[in-house]
Amino acid sequence: MSNLINGKLAPIYQEIIKRNPGEMEFHQAVQEVLETLGPVLEKYPQFAHHKIIQRICEPERQIIFRVPWTDDRNHVHINRGFRVEFNSALGPYKGGLRFHPSVYLGIIKFLGFEQIFKNALTGLPIGGGKGGSDFDPKGKSDSEIMRFCQSFMTELYRHIGEHTDVPAGDIGVGGREIGYMFGQYKRITNRYEAGVITGKGLDWGGSLVRKEATGYGNVFFVREMLKTKNQEIEGKTCIVSGSGNVSIYTIEKIHELGGKVVACSDSNGYIYDKEGIDLAVVKQLKEVERRRIKDYLEFRKEASYFENGNIWEVPCQIAFPSATQNELDGAAAALLVKNGCIAIGEGANMPTTPEGVKVFQEAGILYAPGKAANAGGVATSTLEMMQNASRDSWSFEFTENKLSTIMTNIHDLCYEKSAEFGSPGNYVLGANVAGFIRVANAMLAMGVI
């Protein structure tokens, strides 16, 4: 157990480990939050008296279900589905669905726990939840994915609703998967309840900027961090791990603001293009043809590809870990610092290990934790819910301005809370404290439920 956890909180953490055996990612997420809450309990003793921490660490509901489906050869497969409805003190549960073979209950609970605080930081009326399956969409036909999504929703539909729980996409779940699931929900319920799921297509209830929101929002947050040091993104060399939705639109916004991204990756390796990543090529490979990032070299012969390479070896001034959890460890963090990195913006959820975070903080690096920096995705999902509720559709510029304002407000709130609790610029502290206090006050107001 971390020696940074306040003595009063240590027994709580030990009990959480005991009650949730083997869920390492969930333990890590809880530890990272509890390490920052000691001063909060001293200032607000009522939170301890009403056991807010114990209650916030226990999901309100955990749903696990079987997902049977048939492939194109008529073979039957069985996957496991999850939905963890973690906390609804601020509004209906809100959080994505992840389809990936690594998914198990511990992953979903860590993501749902992070989502509580992320959603609270947006200032919007949404609670925290997460879901998914150990299904792997890679290599599957559209028909196979459709059958899986329909089977998944056949169980999930009874647990969700626009006033109850509103899923969205995550790793392995994009517009195609959202469409199949929404279609099945509509078929089963006989209701066109557009607000029941977000990330929809623009022709049937989706929102402009939703596709771009997580990546754009991350860059907006880093932009605000840099302002505190009288710096800007323009002219900075950047690297972005991953090459999925979050990574693509992180790259796009960096380029719009005058930065240059020279490397991105997928699970097989990374590409390096010293002249700057050609985003049109990446979009064609990943969004249209669903190919591997190594095929970038077919279009840009001057670029280099490193099979199973470590993208964090590439010198940069700003790094955006945007692939998956725990992708950036202590050794990689030290290498980034050595090579002159001045800022980190987490596009993924918990992509940096505790050792890596410690390296960045000790080096004085501007470090934006995912629960703050990547909150733009869920914020714009909530803007989609607002448009659905009012039967409205906003322009791209109007929605992006709202996103920029939300991310600026999140940054300022995190900075203010970090300063209030004695560590200005410690965005881990600021994000955890600000999110926790908002949820805790709501839980106190509603009594013991």
Order of alpha helices (4+ residues) and beta strands (2+ residues): alpha-alpha-alpha-alpha-alpha-beta-beta-beta-alpha-beta-alpha-beta-alpha-alpha-beta-alpha-beta-beta-alpha-beta-beta-alpha-beta-alpha-beta-alpha-alpha-alpha-alpha
